Amino acid sequence: MKNSLTNIAGRAEALGMYPVQSEMRGVLYIYNDGEYAIVTPDFVWRMPAKKLKKVLRELAGIVQDVEDLKDMEVRS
């Protein structure tokens, strides 16, 4: 990615968007008009807020499922 996350956050804020620096290094979240963007040096993932909430709930379940399988030592 050619632009640093700091520059991207500054531009987003100048355009009236809401940038939030993550506690994780190299991750920035931006909210604008019902859409979220997750920005890293490797990719930008944009998604409507309503869909993102569903995806986040599902991801939490997937992480739990994988942890359960690891605890039971199940491998496919």
mmJSON file of the N, C-alpha and C atoms, coordinates in Angstrom:
{"data_MODEL":{"atom_site":{
"group_PDB":["ATOM","ATOM","ATOM","ATOM","ATOM","ATOM","ATOM","ATOM","ATOM","ATOM","ATOM","ATOM","ATOM","ATOM","ATOM","ATOM","ATOM","ATOM","ATOM","ATOM","ATOM","ATOM","ATOM","ATOM","ATOM","ATOM","ATOM","ATOM","ATOM","ATOM","ATOM","ATOM","ATOM","ATOM","ATOM","ATOM","ATOM","ATOM","ATOM","ATOM","ATOM","ATOM","ATOM","ATOM","ATOM","ATOM","ATOM","ATOM","ATOM","ATOM","ATOM","ATOM","ATOM","ATOM","ATOM","ATOM","ATOM","ATOM","ATOM","ATOM","ATOM","ATOM","ATOM","ATOM","ATOM","ATOM","ATOM","ATOM","ATOM","ATOM","ATOM","ATOM","ATOM","ATOM","ATOM","ATOM","ATOM","ATOM","ATOM","ATOM","ATOM","ATOM","ATOM","ATOM","ATOM","ATOM","ATOM","ATOM","ATOM","ATOM","ATOM","ATOM","ATOM","ATOM","ATOM","ATOM","ATOM","ATOM","ATOM","ATOM","ATOM","ATOM","ATOM","ATOM","ATOM","ATOM","ATOM","ATOM","ATOM","ATOM","ATOM","ATOM","ATOM","ATOM","ATOM","ATOM","ATOM","ATOM","ATOM","ATOM","ATOM","ATOM","ATOM","ATOM","ATOM","ATOM","ATOM","ATOM","ATOM","ATOM","ATOM","ATOM","ATOM","ATOM","ATOM","ATOM","ATOM","ATOM","ATOM","ATOM","ATOM","ATOM","ATOM","ATOM","ATOM","ATOM","ATOM","ATOM","ATOM","ATOM","ATOM","ATOM","ATOM","ATOM","ATOM","ATOM","ATOM","ATOM","ATOM","ATOM","ATOM","ATOM","ATOM","ATOM","ATOM","ATOM","ATOM","ATOM","ATOM","ATOM","ATOM","ATOM","ATOM","ATOM","ATOM","ATOM","ATOM","ATOM","ATOM","ATOM","ATOM","ATOM","ATOM","ATOM","ATOM","ATOM","ATOM","ATOM","ATOM","ATOM","ATOM","ATOM","ATOM","ATOM","ATOM","ATOM","ATOM","ATOM","ATOM","ATOM","ATOM","ATOM","ATOM","ATOM","ATOM","ATOM","ATOM","ATOM","ATOM","ATOM","ATOM","ATOM","ATOM","ATOM","ATOM","ATOM","ATOM","ATOM","ATOM","ATOM","ATOM","ATOM","ATOM","ATOM","ATOM","ATOM","ATOM","ATOM"],
"id":[1,2,3,4,5,6,7,8,9,10,11,12,13,14,15,16,17,18,19,20,21,22,23,24,25,26,27,28,29,30,31,32,33,34,35,36,37,38,39,40,41,42,43,44,45,46,47,48,49,50,51,52,53,54,55,56,57,58,59,60,61,62,63,64,65,66,67,68,69,70,71,72,73,74,75,76,77,78,79,80,81,82,83,84,85,86,87,88,89,90,91,92,93,94,95,96,97,98,99,100,101,102,103,104,105,106,107,108,109,110,111,112,113,114,115,116,117,118,119,120,121,122,123,124,125,126,127,128,129,130,131,132,133,134,135,136,137,138,139,140,141,142,143,144,145,146,147,148,149,150,151,152,153,154,155,156,157,158,159,160,161,162,163,164,165,166,167,168,169,170,171,172,173,174,175,176,177,178,179,180,181,182,183,184,185,186,187,188,189,190,191,192,193,194,195,196,197,198,199,200,201,202,203,204,205,206,207,208,209,210,211,212,213,214,215,216,217,218,219,220,221,222,223,224,225,226,227,228],
"type_symbol":["N","C","C","N","C","C","N","C","C","N","C","C","N","C","C","N","C","C","N","C","C","N","C","C","N","C","C","N","C","C","N","C","C","N","C","C","N","C","C","N","C","C","N","C","C","N","C","C","N","C","C","N","C","C","N","C","C","N","C","C","N","C","C","N","C","C","N","C","C","N","C","C","N","C","C","N","C","C","N","C","C","N","C","C","N","C","C","N","C","C","N","C","C","N","C","C","N","C","C","N","C","C","N","C","C","N","C","C","N","C","C","N","C","C","N","C","C","N","C","C","N","C","C","N","C","C","N","C","C","N","C","C","N","C","C","N","C","C","N","C","C","N","C","C","N","C","C","N","C","C","N","C","C","N","C","C","N","C","C","N","C","C","N","C","C","N","C","C","N","C","C","N","C","C","N","C","C","N","C","C","N","C","C","N","C","C","N","C","C","N","C","C","N","C","C","N","C","C","N","C","C","N","C","C","N","C","C","N","C","C","N","C","C","N","C","C","N","C","C","N","C","C","N","C","C","N","C","C"],
"label_atom_id":["N","CA","C","N","CA","C","N","CA","C","N","CA","C","N","CA","C","N","CA","C","N","CA","C","N","CA","C","N","CA","C","N","CA","C","N","CA","C","N","CA","C","N","CA","C","N","CA","C","N","CA","C","N","CA","C","N","CA","C","N","CA","C","N","CA","C","N","CA","C","N","CA","C","N","CA","C","N","CA","C","N","CA","C","N","CA","C","N","CA","C","N","CA","C","N","CA","C","N","CA","C","N","CA","C","N","CA","C","N","CA","C","N","CA","C","N","CA","C","N","CA","C","N","CA","C","N","CA","C","N","CA","C","N","CA","C","N","CA","C","N","CA","C","N","CA","C","N","CA","C","N","CA","C","N","CA","C","N","CA","C","N","CA","C","N","CA","C","N","CA","C","N","CA","C","N","CA","C","N","CA","C","N","CA","C","N","CA","C","N","CA","C","N","CA","C","N","CA","C","N","CA","C","N","CA","C","N","CA","C","N","CA","C","N","CA","C","N","CA","C","N","CA","C","N","CA","C","N","CA","C","N","CA","C","N","CA","C","N","CA","C","N","CA","C","N","CA","C","N","CA","C","N","CA","C","N","CA","C","N","CA","C","N","CA","C"],
"label_alt_id":[null,null,null,null,null,null,null,null,null,null,null,null,null,null,null,null,null,null,null,null,null,null,null,null,null,null,null,null,null,null,null,null,null,null,null,null,null,null,null,null,null,null,null,null,null,null,null,null,null,null,null,null,null,null,null,null,null,null,null,null,null,null,null,null,null,null,null,null,null,null,null,null,null,null,null,null,null,null,null,null,null,null,null,null,null,null,null,null,null,null,null,null,null,null,null,null,null,null,null,null,null,null,null,null,null,null,null,null,null,null,null,null,null,null,null,null,null,null,null,null,null,null,null,null,null,null,null,null,null,null,null,null,null,null,null,null,null,null,null,null,null,null,null,null,null,null,null,null,null,null,null,null,null,null,null,null,null,null,null,null,null,null,null,null,null,null,null,null,null,null,null,null,null,null,null,null,null,null,null,null,null,null,null,null,null,null,null,null,null,null,null,null,null,null,null,null,null,null,null,null,null,null,null,null,null,null,null,null,null,null,null,null,null,null,null,null,null,null,null,null,null,null,null,null,null,null,null,null],
"label_comp_id":["MET","MET","MET","LYS","LYS","LYS","ASN","ASN","ASN","SER","SER","SER","LEU","LEU","LEU","THR","THR","THR","ASN","ASN","ASN","ILE","ILE","ILE","ALA","ALA","ALA","GLY","GLY","GLY","ARG","ARG","ARG","ALA","ALA","ALA","GLU","GLU","GLU","ALA","ALA","ALA","LEU","LEU","LEU","GLY","GLY","GLY","MET","MET","MET","TYR","TYR","TYR","PRO","PRO","PRO","VAL","VAL","VAL","GLN","GLN","GLN","SER","SER","SER","GLU","GLU","GLU","MET","MET","MET","ARG","ARG","ARG","GLY","GLY","GLY","VAL","VAL","VAL","LEU","LEU","LEU","TYR","TYR","TYR","ILE","ILE","ILE","TYR","TYR","TYR","ASN","ASN","ASN","ASP","ASP","ASP","GLY","GLY","GLY","GLU","GLU","GLU","TYR","TYR","TYR","ALA","ALA","ALA","ILE","ILE","ILE","VAL","VAL","VAL","THR","THR","THR","PRO","PRO","PRO","ASP","ASP","ASP","PHE","PHE","PHE","VAL","VAL","VAL","TRP","TRP","TRP","ARG","ARG","ARG","MET","MET","MET","PRO","PRO","PRO","ALA","ALA","ALA","LYS","LYS","LYS","LYS","LYS","LYS","LEU","LEU","LEU","LYS","LYS","LYS","LYS","LYS","LYS","VAL","VAL","VAL","LEU","LEU","LEU","ARG","ARG","ARG","GLU","GLU","GLU","LEU","LEU","LEU","ALA","ALA","ALA","GLY","GLY","GLY","ILE","ILE","ILE","VAL","VAL","VAL","GLN","GLN","GLN","ASP","ASP","ASP","VAL","VAL","VAL","GLU","GLU","GLU","ASP","ASP","ASP","LEU","LEU","LEU","LYS","LYS","LYS","ASP","ASP","ASP","MET","MET","MET","GLU","GLU","GLU","VAL","VAL","VAL","ARG","ARG","ARG","SER","SER","SER"],
"label_asym_id":["A","A","A","A","A","A","A","A","A","A","A","A","A","A","A","A","A","A","A","A","A","A","A","A","A","A","A","A","A","A","A","A","A","A","A","A","A","A","A","A","A","A","A","A","A","A","A","A","A","A","A","A","A","A","A","A","A","A","A","A","A","A","A","A","A","A","A","A","A","A","A","A","A","A","A","A","A","A","A","A","A","A","A","A","A","A","A","A","A","A","A","A","A","A","A","A","A","A","A","A","A","A","A","A","A","A","A","A","A","A","A","A","A","A","A","A","A","A","A","A","A","A","A","A","A","A","A","A","A","A","A","A","A","A","A","A","A","A","A","A","A","A","A","A","A","A","A","A","A","A","A","A","A","A","A","A","A","A","A","A","A","A","A","A","A","A","A","A","A","A","A","A","A","A","A","A","A","A","A","A","A","A","A","A","A","A","A","A","A","A","A","A","A","A","A","A","A","A","A","A","A","A","A","A","A","A","A","A","A","A","A","A","A","A","A","A","A","A","A","A","A","A","A","A","A","A","A","A"],
"label_entity_id":["1","1","1","1","1","1","1","1","1","1","1","1","1","1","1","1","1","1","1","1","1","1","1","1","1","1","1","1","1","1","1","1","1","1","1","1","1","1","1","1","1","1","1","1","1","1","1","1","1","1","1","1","1","1","1","1","1","1","1","1","1","1","1","1","1","1","1","1","1","1","1","1","1","1","1","1","1","1","1","1","1","1","1","1","1","1","1","1","1","1","1","1","1","1","1","1","1","1","1","1","1","1","1","1","1","1","1","1","1","1","1","1","1","1","1","1","1","1","1","1","1","1","1","1","1","1","1","1","1","1","1","1","1","1","1","1","1","1","1","1","1","1","1","1","1","1","1","1","1","1","1","1","1","1","1","1","1","1","1","1","1","1","1","1","1","1","1","1","1","1","1","1","1","1","1","1","1","1","1","1","1","1","1","1","1","1","1","1","1","1","1","1","1","1","1","1","1","1","1","1","1","1","1","1","1","1","1","1","1","1","1","1","1","1","1","1","1","1","1","1","1","1","1","1","1","1","1","1"],
"label_seq_id":[1,1,1,2,2,2,3,3,3,4,4,4,5,5,5,6,6,6,7,7,7,8,8,8,9,9,9,10,10,10,11,11,11,12,12,12,13,13,13,14,14,14,15,15,15,16,16,16,17,17,17,18,18,18,19,19,19,20,20,20,21,21,21,22,22,22,23,23,23,24,24,24,25,25,25,26,26,26,27,27,27,28,28,28,29,29,29,30,30,30,31,31,31,32,32,32,33,33,33,34,34,34,35,35,35,36,36,36,37,37,37,38,38,38,39,39,39,40,40,40,41,41,41,42,42,42,43,43,43,44,44,44,45,45,45,46,46,46,47,47,47,48,48,48,49,49,49,50,50,50,51,51,51,52,52,52,53,53,53,54,54,54,55,55,55,56,56,56,57,57,57,58,58,58,59,59,59,60,60,60,61,61,61,62,62,62,63,63,63,64,64,64,65,65,65,66,66,66,67,67,67,68,68,68,69,69,69,70,70,70,71,71,71,72,72,72,73,73,73,74,74,74,75,75,75,76,76,76],
"pdbx_PDB_ins_code":[null,null,null,null,null,null,null,null,null,null,null,null,null,null,null,null,null,null,null,null,null,null,null,null,null,null,null,null,null,null,null,null,null,null,null,null,null,null,null,null,null,null,null,null,null,null,null,null,null,null,null,null,null,null,null,null,null,null,null,null,null,null,null,null,null,null,null,null,null,null,null,null,null,null,null,null,null,null,null,null,null,null,null,null,null,null,null,null,null,null,null,null,null,null,null,null,null,null,null,null,null,null,null,null,null,null,null,null,null,null,null,null,null,null,null,null,null,null,null,null,null,null,null,null,null,null,null,null,null,null,null,null,null,null,null,null,null,null,null,null,null,null,null,null,null,null,null,null,null,null,null,null,null,null,null,null,null,null,null,null,null,null,null,null,null,null,null,null,null,null,null,null,null,null,null,null,null,null,null,null,null,null,null,null,null,null,null,null,null,null,null,null,null,null,null,null,null,null,null,null,null,null,null,null,null,null,null,null,null,null,null,null,null,null,null,null,null,null,null,null,null,null,null,null,null,null,null,null],
"Cartn_x":[0.848,0.0,0.894,0.661,1.545,1.372,0.151,-0.117,-0.069,0.497,0.521,-0.881,-1.142,-2.449,-2.715,-1.666,-1.833,-2.347,-1.792,-2.259,-3.699,-4.013,-5.374,-6.359,-5.994,-6.872,-7.081,-6.023,-6.137,-7.049,-6.933,-7.803,-9.249,-9.452,-10.814,-11.469,-10.719,-11.258,-11.568,-10.7,-10.923,-12.181,-12.545,-13.742,-14.997,-14.871,-16.019,-16.309,-15.355,-15.518,-15.001,-15.212,-14.797,-13.707,-12.437,-11.358,-11.068,-10.817,-10.487,-9.272,-8.205,-7.003,-7.233,-6.925,-7.074,-5.972,-6.227,-5.167,-4.133,-4.538,-3.598,-2.782,-1.521,-0.647,-1.001,-1.099,-1.314,-2.75,-3.713,-5.116,-5.859,-6.668,-7.459,-8.892,-9.845,-11.26,-11.82,-12.638,-13.254,-14.746,-15.549,-17.001,-17.449,-18.318,-18.855,-20.208,-21.228,-22.564,-23.034,-23.007,-23.534,-22.609,-21.359,-20.401,-19.118,-18.591,-17.316,-16.227,-15.021,-13.845,-12.809,-12.237,-11.108,-9.901,-8.946,-7.8,-6.526,-5.765,-4.459,-3.473,-2.19,-1.239,-1.472,-2.164,-2.358,-3.702,-4.739,-6.055,-6.978,-8.051,-9.151,-10.412,-11.139,-12.367,-13.516,-14.386,-15.523,-16.805,-17.703,-18.936,-19.992,-21.249,-22.324,-22.394,-22.733,-22.762,-23.664,-24.815,-25.753,-25.143,-24.478,-23.851,-22.642,-21.872,-20.685,-21.062,-22.145,-22.574,-22.873,-23.499,-23.794,-22.503,-21.587,-20.317,-19.515,-19.493,-18.74,-19.303,-20.626,-21.232,-20.837,-20.867,-20.509,-19.033,-18.163,-16.733,-16.457,-17.14,-16.955,-17.34,-18.413,-18.829,-17.837,-17.278,-16.289,-15.043,-14.587,-13.411,-13.69,-14.879,-15.231,-15.279,-15.863,-15.919,-14.526,-13.613,-12.242,-11.565,-11.753,-11.161,-11.691,-13.0,-13.593,-12.974,-12.824,-12.227,-10.774,-10.035,-8.655,-8.606,-9.509,-9.549,-9.849,-10.68,-11.035,-10.021,-9.029,-7.984,-8.571,-9.588,-10.218,-9.525,-9.135,-8.528,-9.244,-9.371,-10.016,-8.987],
"Cartn_y":[-1.164,0.0,1.227,2.132,3.277,4.331,4.478,5.499,4.903,5.648,5.155,5.255,4.444,4.475,5.838,6.509,7.845,8.823,8.749,9.62,9.29,8.012,7.591,8.09,7.948,8.414,9.918,10.651,12.108,12.512,11.824,12.122,11.772,10.622,10.205,11.232,11.687,12.682,13.993,14.401,15.629,15.529,14.305,14.088,13.862,14.01,13.855,12.427,11.533,10.138,9.99,8.827,8.57,7.503,7.913,6.929,6.581,5.302,4.837,3.925,4.275,3.449,2.24,1.077,-0.157,-0.283,-1.108,-1.439,-2.341,-3.037,-3.871,-2.967,-3.179,-2.371,-2.578,-1.488,-1.573,-1.789,-1.512,-1.672,-0.38,0.051,1.265,0.935,1.477,1.299,2.649,2.649,3.897,3.658,4.604,4.532,5.729,5.479,6.56,6.148,6.899,6.712,5.262,4.596,3.239,2.154,2.499,1.511,1.584,0.412,0.319,-0.123,0.304,-0.181,-0.602,-1.762,-2.224,-2.093,-1.271,-0.938,-1.478,-2.254,-2.735,-2.439,-2.639,-2.449,-3.4,-4.518,-5.521,-5.462,-4.951,-4.951,-3.913,-3.621,-2.804,-3.635,-3.811,-4.604,-3.676,-3.412,-2.519,-3.338,-2.91,-3.66,-2.766,-2.904,-2.157,-2.535,-1.565,-1.784,-2.953,-3.065,-4.13,-5.508,-5.649,-6.921,-7.199,-6.163,-6.341,-6.906,-6.427,-6.923,-8.416,-8.864,-10.291,-11.092,-10.574,-11.267,-11.379,-10.33,-10.375,-11.414,-11.521,-12.553,-13.944,-14.118,-15.414,-15.735,-14.754,-14.989,-15.429,-14.822,-15.225,-16.695,-17.126,-18.519,-19.452,-19.022,-19.84,-20.028,-18.955,-19.055,-20.042,-19.971,-20.89,-22.334,-22.543,-23.89,-24.469,-23.677,-24.145,-24.458,-23.607,-23.874,-25.184,-25.425,-26.677,-27.884,-27.795,-28.894,-29.14,-28.064,-28.213,-28.863,-28.466,-29.054,-30.548,-30.953,-32.374,-33.109,-32.365,-32.895,-33.528,-32.88,-33.346,-32.651,-33.448,-32.893,-33.483,-32.689,-33.212,-33.689],
"Cartn_z":[0.0,0.0,0.0,-0.924,-1.094,-0.005,0.516,1.522,2.921,3.848,5.226,5.816,6.819,7.465,8.096,8.548,9.123,8.074,6.86,5.777,5.383,5.316,4.964,6.019,7.292,8.373,8.285,7.99,7.856,6.716,5.595,4.455,4.758,5.39,5.736,6.655,7.644,8.57,7.853,6.942,6.171,5.306,4.907,4.096,4.946,6.265,7.135,7.554,7.337,7.745,9.179,9.752,11.125,11.165,11.184,11.276,12.737,13.015,14.362,14.256,14.946,14.953,15.845,15.339,16.099,17.14,18.148,19.095,18.439,17.355,16.604,15.684,15.641,14.797,13.323,12.586,11.153,10.723,11.608,11.25,11.564,10.619,10.758,10.375,11.116,10.807,10.39,9.355,8.895,8.744,9.219,9.053,8.232,7.254,6.443,5.875,6.193,5.606,5.572,6.709,6.79,6.294,6.033,5.537,6.358,6.677,7.384,6.418,6.706,5.978,7.008,6.788,7.588,6.676,7.086,6.238,6.883,6.117,6.555,5.422,5.674,4.573,3.397,3.638,2.598,1.881,2.544,1.909,2.531,1.813,2.322,2.17,3.265,3.248,3.584,2.608,2.79,2.862,3.771,3.939,4.597,4.157,4.814,6.301,7.144,8.593,8.98,8.36,8.7,8.425,7.298,6.951,7.844,8.156,8.995,10.359,10.934,12.24,12.176,11.116,10.943,10.78,9.975,9.73,11.028,11.833,13.084,14.045,14.122,14.967,14.466,13.151,12.573,12.81,12.656,12.875,14.304,15.266,16.659,16.83,16.19,16.258,15.594,14.48,13.774,14.635,15.264,16.137,17.271,17.86,18.942,18.446,17.256,16.683,16.474,15.951,15.723,17.051,18.048,19.363,19.94,19.8,20.289,19.585,18.25,17.501,17.93,18.162,18.607,19.977,20.89,22.218,22.162,21.205,21.046,20.169,19.662,18.792,17.532,16.991,15.746,14.592,13.6,12.382,11.182,10.149,8.939,7.951],
"occupancy":[1.0,1.0,1.0,1.0,1.0,1.0,1.0,1.0,1.0,1.0,1.0,1.0,1.0,1.0,1.0,1.0,1.0,1.0,1.0,1.0,1.0,1.0,1.0,1.0,1.0,1.0,1.0,1.0,1.0,1.0,1.0,1.0,1.0,1.0,1.0,1.0,1.0,1.0,1.0,1.0,1.0,1.0,1.0,1.0,1.0,1.0,1.0,1.0,1.0,1.0,1.0,1.0,1.0,1.0,1.0,1.0,1.0,1.0,1.0,1.0,1.0,1.0,1.0,1.0,1.0,1.0,1.0,1.0,1.0,1.0,1.0,1.0,1.0,1.0,1.0,1.0,1.0,1.0,1.0,1.0,1.0,1.0,1.0,1.0,1.0,1.0,1.0,1.0,1.0,1.0,1.0,1.0,1.0,1.0,1.0,1.0,1.0,1.0,1.0,1.0,1.0,1.0,1.0,1.0,1.0,1.0,1.0,1.0,1.0,1.0,1.0,1.0,1.0,1.0,1.0,1.0,1.0,1.0,1.0,1.0,1.0,1.0,1.0,1.0,1.0,1.0,1.0,1.0,1.0,1.0,1.0,1.0,1.0,1.0,1.0,1.0,1.0,1.0,1.0,1.0,1.0,1.0,1.0,1.0,1.0,1.0,1.0,1.0,1.0,1.0,1.0,1.0,1.0,1.0,1.0,1.0,1.0,1.0,1.0,1.0,1.0,1.0,1.0,1.0,1.0,1.0,1.0,1.0,1.0,1.0,1.0,1.0,1.0,1.0,1.0,1.0,1.0,1.0,1.0,1.0,1.0,1.0,1.0,1.0,1.0,1.0,1.0,1.0,1.0,1.0,1.0,1.0,1.0,1.0,1.0,1.0,1.0,1.0,1.0,1.0,1.0,1.0,1.0,1.0,1.0,1.0,1.0,1.0,1.0,1.0,1.0,1.0,1.0,1.0,1.0,1.0,1.0,1.0,1.0,1.0,1.0,1.0,1.0,1.0,1.0,1.0,1.0,1.0],
"B_iso_or_equiv":[0.0,0.0,0.0,0.0,0.0,0.0,0.0,0.0,0.0,0.0,0.0,0.0,0.0,0.0,0.0,0.0,0.0,0.0,0.0,0.0,0.0,0.0,0.0,0.0,0.0,0.0,0.0,0.0,0.0,0.0,0.0,0.0,0.0,0.0,0.0,0.0,0.0,0.0,0.0,0.0,0.0,0.0,0.0,0.0,0.0,0.0,0.0,0.0,0.0,0.0,0.0,0.0,0.0,0.0,0.0,0.0,0.0,0.0,0.0,0.0,0.0,0.0,0.0,0.0,0.0,0.0,0.0,0.0,0.0,0.0,0.0,0.0,0.0,0.0,0.0,0.0,0.0,0.0,0.0,0.0,0.0,0.0,0.0,0.0,0.0,0.0,0.0,0.0,0.0,0.0,0.0,0.0,0.0,0.0,0.0,0.0,0.0,0.0,0.0,0.0,0.0,0.0,0.0,0.0,0.0,0.0,0.0,0.0,0.0,0.0,0.0,0.0,0.0,0.0,0.0,0.0,0.0,0.0,0.0,0.0,0.0,0.0,0.0,0.0,0.0,0.0,0.0,0.0,0.0,0.0,0.0,0.0,0.0,0.0,0.0,0.0,0.0,0.0,0.0,0.0,0.0,0.0,0.0,0.0,0.0,0.0,0.0,0.0,0.0,0.0,0.0,0.0,0.0,0.0,0.0,0.0,0.0,0.0,0.0,0.0,0.0,0.0,0.0,0.0,0.0,0.0,0.0,0.0,0.0,0.0,0.0,0.0,0.0,0.0,0.0,0.0,0.0,0.0,0.0,0.0,0.0,0.0,0.0,0.0,0.0,0.0,0.0,0.0,0.0,0.0,0.0,0.0,0.0,0.0,0.0,0.0,0.0,0.0,0.0,0.0,0.0,0.0,0.0,0.0,0.0,0.0,0.0,0.0,0.0,0.0,0.0,0.0,0.0,0.0,0.0,0.0,0.0,0.0,0.0,0.0,0.0,0.0,0.0,0.0,0.0,0.0,0.0,0.0],
"pdbx_formal_charge":[null,null,null,null,null,null,null,null,null,null,null,null,null,null,null,null,null,null,null,null,null,null,null,null,null,null,null,null,null,null,null,null,null,null,null,null,null,null,null,null,null,null,null,null,null,null,null,null,null,null,null,null,null,null,null,null,null,null,null,null,null,null,null,null,null,null,null,null,null,null,null,null,null,null,null,null,null,null,null,null,null,null,null,null,null,null,null,null,null,null,null,null,null,null,null,null,null,null,null,null,null,null,null,null,null,null,null,null,null,null,null,null,null,null,null,null,null,null,null,null,null,null,null,null,null,null,null,null,null,null,null,null,null,null,null,null,null,null,null,null,null,null,null,null,null,null,null,null,null,null,null,null,null,null,null,null,null,null,null,null,null,null,null,null,null,null,null,null,null,null,null,null,null,null,null,null,null,null,null,null,null,null,null,null,null,null,null,null,null,null,null,null,null,null,null,null,null,null,null,null,null,null,null,null,null,null,null,null,null,null,null,null,null,null,null,null,null,null,null,null,null,null,null,null,null,null,null,null],
"auth_seq_id":[1,1,1,2,2,2,3,3,3,4,4,4,5,5,5,6,6,6,7,7,7,8,8,8,9,9,9,10,10,10,11,11,11,12,12,12,13,13,13,14,14,14,15,15,15,16,16,16,17,17,17,18,18,18,19,19,19,20,20,20,21,21,21,22,22,22,23,23,23,24,24,24,25,25,25,26,26,26,27,27,27,28,28,28,29,29,29,30,30,30,31,31,31,32,32,32,33,33,33,34,34,34,35,35,35,36,36,36,37,37,37,38,38,38,39,39,39,40,40,40,41,41,41,42,42,42,43,43,43,44,44,44,45,45,45,46,46,46,47,47,47,48,48,48,49,49,49,50,50,50,51,51,51,52,52,52,53,53,53,54,54,54,55,55,55,56,56,56,57,57,57,58,58,58,59,59,59,60,60,60,61,61,61,62,62,62,63,63,63,64,64,64,65,65,65,66,66,66,67,67,67,68,68,68,69,69,69,70,70,70,71,71,71,72,72,72,73,73,73,74,74,74,75,75,75,76,76,76],
"auth_comp_id":["MET","MET","MET","LYS","LYS","LYS","ASN","ASN","ASN","SER","SER","SER","LEU","LEU","LEU","THR","THR","THR","ASN","ASN","ASN","ILE","ILE","ILE","ALA","ALA","ALA","GLY","GLY","GLY","ARG","ARG","ARG","ALA","ALA","ALA","GLU","GLU","GLU","ALA","ALA","ALA","LEU","LEU","LEU","GLY","GLY","GLY","MET","MET","MET","TYR","TYR","TYR","PRO","PRO","PRO","VAL","VAL","VAL","GLN","GLN","GLN","SER","SER","SER","GLU","GLU","GLU","MET","MET","MET","ARG","ARG","ARG","GLY","GLY","GLY","VAL","VAL","VAL","LEU","LEU","LEU","TYR","TYR","TYR","ILE","ILE","ILE","TYR","TYR","TYR","ASN","ASN","ASN","ASP","ASP","ASP","GLY","GLY","GLY","GLU","GLU","GLU","TYR","TYR","TYR","ALA","ALA","ALA","ILE","ILE","ILE","VAL","VAL","VAL","THR","THR","THR","PRO","PRO","PRO","ASP","ASP","ASP","PHE","PHE","PHE","VAL","VAL","VAL","TRP","TRP","TRP","ARG","ARG","ARG","MET","MET","MET","PRO","PRO","PRO","ALA","ALA","ALA","LYS","LYS","LYS","LYS","LYS","LYS","LEU","LEU","LEU","LYS","LYS","LYS","LYS","LYS","LYS","VAL","VAL","VAL","LEU","LEU","LEU","ARG","ARG","ARG","GLU","GLU","GLU","LEU","LEU","LEU","ALA","ALA","ALA","GLY","GLY","GLY","ILE","ILE","ILE","VAL","VAL","VAL","GLN","GLN","GLN","ASP","ASP","ASP","VAL","VAL","VAL","GLU","GLU","GLU","ASP","ASP","ASP","LEU","LEU","LEU","LYS","LYS","LYS","ASP","ASP","ASP","MET","MET","MET","GLU","GLU","GLU","VAL","VAL","VAL","ARG","ARG","ARG","SER","SER","SER"],
"auth_asym_id":["A","A","A","A","A","A","A","A","A","A","A","A","A","A","A","A","A","A","A","A","A","A","A","A","A","A","A","A","A","A","A","A","A","A","A","A","A","A","A","A","A","A","A","A","A","A","A","A","A","A","A","A","A","A","A","A","A","A","A","A","A","A","A","A","A","A","A","A","A","A","A","A","A","A","A","A","A","A","A","A","A","A","A","A","A","A","A","A","A","A","A","A","A","A","A","A","A","A","A","A","A","A","A","A","A","A","A","A","A","A","A","A","A","A","A","A","A","A","A","A","A","A","A","A","A","A","A","A","A","A","A","A","A","A","A","A","A","A","A","A","A","A","A","A","A","A","A","A","A","A","A","A","A","A","A","A","A","A","A","A","A","A","A","A","A","A","A","A","A","A","A","A","A","A","A","A","A","A","A","A","A","A","A","A","A","A","A","A","A","A","A","A","A","A","A","A","A","A","A","A","A","A","A","A","A","A","A","A","A","A","A","A","A","A","A","A","A","A","A","A","A","A","A","A","A","A","A","A"],
"auth_atom_id":["N","CA","C","N","CA","C","N","CA","C","N","CA","C","N","CA","C","N","CA","C","N","CA","C","N","CA","C","N","CA","C","N","CA","C","N","CA","C","N","CA","C","N","CA","C","N","CA","C","N","CA","C","N","CA","C","N","CA","C","N","CA","C","N","CA","C","N","CA","C","N","CA","C","N","CA","C","N","CA","C","N","CA","C","N","CA","C","N","CA","C","N","CA","C","N","CA","C","N","CA","C","N","CA","C","N","CA","C","N","CA","C","N","CA","C","N","CA","C","N","CA","C","N","CA","C","N","CA","C","N","CA","C","N","CA","C","N","CA","C","N","CA","C","N","CA","C","N","CA","C","N","CA","C","N","CA","C","N","CA","C","N","CA","C","N","CA","C","N","CA","C","N","CA","C","N","CA","C","N","CA","C","N","CA","C","N","CA","C","N","CA","C","N","CA","C","N","CA","C","N","CA","C","N","CA","C","N","CA","C","N","CA","C","N","CA","C","N","CA","C","N","CA","C","N","CA","C","N","CA","C","N","CA","C","N","CA","C","N","CA","C","N","CA","C","N","CA","C","N","CA","C","N","CA","C","N","CA","C","N","CA","C","N","CA","C"],
"pdbx_PDB_model_num":[1,1,1,1,1,1,1,1,1,1,1,1,1,1,1,1,1,1,1,1,1,1,1,1,1,1,1,1,1,1,1,1,1,1,1,1,1,1,1,1,1,1,1,1,1,1,1,1,1,1,1,1,1,1,1,1,1,1,1,1,1,1,1,1,1,1,1,1,1,1,1,1,1,1,1,1,1,1,1,1,1,1,1,1,1,1,1,1,1,1,1,1,1,1,1,1,1,1,1,1,1,1,1,1,1,1,1,1,1,1,1,1,1,1,1,1,1,1,1,1,1,1,1,1,1,1,1,1,1,1,1,1,1,1,1,1,1,1,1,1,1,1,1,1,1,1,1,1,1,1,1,1,1,1,1,1,1,1,1,1,1,1,1,1,1,1,1,1,1,1,1,1,1,1,1,1,1,1,1,1,1,1,1,1,1,1,1,1,1,1,1,1,1,1,1,1,1,1,1,1,1,1,1,1,1,1,1,1,1,1,1,1,1,1,1,1,1,1,1,1,1,1,1,1,1,1,1,1]
}}}
